[in-house]
Amino acid sequence: PYRHSGGHILDGEDRLIQLYQEVPEILHELDSRGLPMALASRTHSPSIAKMLLDIFEISGYFSFREIYPGSKIQHFSRLRKLTGLSYEDMYFFDDEYRNITEVAELGVQAFHVRDGLRRDDLLGLPAFP
């Protein structure tokens, strides 16, 4: 359902699909610091989500991927088991407030990024001084 056209990525209806502007730089910087990163996506189309990660050339940044329908609690429970990290040592950024409230109840440090993740959202966090 997605294709490259003129240096852009378009969906099946020719709408432009793109990452939030600062995300590639943020991913690169976090990766260069050796910080493990994970994905937690509540999608009914895991194969399409994985395809987009490859198209945007960012799949290599994520050591852990929980991409399937279901609760964020399920995603984070598996991430805790896979990583050995406590919830309190995890940071979570999402543009859907319902996901923030759900994950925060576990003790995860959850941040609502309404208009996408920006570098300023990370400033002051222990992992991103």
C-alpha positions as CSV (number, residue, x, y, z in Angstrom):
1,P,0.0,0.0,0.0
2,Y,3.1,2.3,0.1
3,R,5.5,3.3,-2.6
4,H,8.4,5.6,-3.3
5,S,7.6,8.5,-5.7
6,G,9.9,11.4,-6.4
7,G,11.8,11.0,-3.1
8,H,8.6,10.7,-1.1
9,I,6.6,7.9,0.4
10,L,2.9,7.8,-0.7
11,D,0.1,5.6,0.4
12,G,-2.4,3.9,-1.9
13,E,-4.4,7.2,-2.2
14,D,-1.3,9.3,-3.0
15,R,-1.2,10.9,0.4
16,L,2.3,11.8,1.7
17,I,3.5,9.6,4.6
18,Q,6.4,10.9,6.7
19,L,8.1,10.6,10.0
20,Y,7.8,13.5,12.5
21,Q,10.6,15.9,11.4
22,E,13.1,15.4,14.3
23,V,12.6,11.7,14.7
24,P,15.5,10.5,12.4
25,E,18.0,12.7,14.2
26,I,16.8,11.7,17.6
27,L,17.0,8.0,16.8
28,H,20.5,8.4,15.4
29,E,21.7,10.3,18.5
30,L,20.1,7.8,21.0
31,D,21.6,4.9,19.0
32,S,25.1,6.6,19.0
33,R,24.8,6.7,22.8
34,G,24.2,3.0,22.9
35,L,20.7,3.3,24.4
36,P,18.5,0.3,23.7
37,M,15.3,1.3,22.0
38,A,12.0,-0.6,21.6
39,L,8.8,-0.2,19.6
40,A,5.4,-0.8,21.1
41,S,2.7,-0.4,18.5
42,R,-1.0,-1.3,18.9
43,T,-1.8,-1.9,15.2
44,H,-4.1,-4.3,13.4
45,S,-1.6,-4.3,10.5
46,P,1.8,-5.5,11.9
47,S,3.1,-6.3,8.5
48,I,2.4,-2.8,7.2
49,A,4.0,-1.3,10.3
50,K,7.1,-3.4,9.7
51,M,7.1,-2.4,6.0
52,L,7.1,1.3,6.9
53,L,10.0,0.8,9.4
54,D,12.0,-0.6,6.5
55,I,10.8,2.0,4.0
56,F,11.8,4.8,6.4
57,E,15.1,2.9,7.1
58,I,14.7,3.1,10.9
59,S,14.0,-0.6,11.8
60,G,17.7,-1.1,12.7
61,Y,17.4,1.3,15.6
62,F,15.1,-0.9,17.6
63,S,16.4,-3.9,19.5
64,F,12.9,-4.9,20.6
65,R,9.6,-4.7,18.7
66,E,6.2,-5.4,20.1
67,I,4.0,-4.7,17.1
68,Y,0.5,-6.3,17.2
69,P,-3.1,-5.5,18.3
70,G,-3.6,-5.4,22.0
71,S,-3.0,-3.4,25.1
72,K,0.1,-1.3,25.7
73,I,0.2,-3.1,29.1
74,Q,0.8,-6.4,27.1
75,H,3.5,-4.7,25.0
76,F,5.3,-3.4,28.1
77,S,5.0,-6.6,30.0
78,R,6.8,-8.4,27.2
79,L,9.4,-5.6,26.9
80,R,10.1,-5.8,30.6
81,K,10.7,-9.6,30.3
82,L,12.8,-9.2,27.1
83,T,15.0,-6.4,28.4
84,G,15.2,-7.1,32.1
85,L,14.5,-3.4,32.8
86,S,12.1,-2.4,35.4
87,Y,9.1,-0.2,34.3
88,E,10.6,2.7,36.2
89,D,13.7,2.6,34.0
90,M,11.7,2.9,30.8
91,Y,10.7,6.0,28.9
92,F,7.7,6.0,26.6
93,F,6.7,8.7,24.2
94,D,3.4,8.6,22.3
95,D,1.0,11.0,20.5
96,E,-2.1,9.2,21.9
97,Y,-3.0,10.2,25.4
98,R,-4.9,6.9,26.1
99,N,-1.6,5.1,25.7
100,I,0.2,7.4,28.0
101,T,-2.3,6.9,30.9
102,E,-2.3,3.2,30.4
103,V,1.5,2.8,30.5
104,A,2.0,5.3,33.3
105,E,-0.1,3.1,35.5
106,L,2.7,0.5,35.3
107,G,5.3,3.0,36.5
108,V,6.8,3.7,33.1
109,Q,7.9,7.3,32.6
110,A,5.4,8.2,29.9
111,F,5.3,11.5,27.9
112,H,2.5,12.7,25.7
113,V,4.0,14.2,22.5
114,R,0.9,15.6,20.8
115,D,2.6,16.8,17.7
116,G,5.3,14.2,17.5
117,L,8.6,13.7,19.3
118,R,11.0,16.6,19.4
119,R,14.5,16.9,20.8
120,D,13.2,19.4,23.4
121,D,10.9,16.6,24.8
122,L,14.1,14.7,25.8
123,L,16.1,17.5,27.4
124,G,16.6,17.0,31.1
125,L,15.9,13.3,31.1
126,P,18.8,11.3,32.7
127,A,19.4,9.4,29.4
128,F,19.5,12.7,27.4
129,P,21.1,15.5,29.4
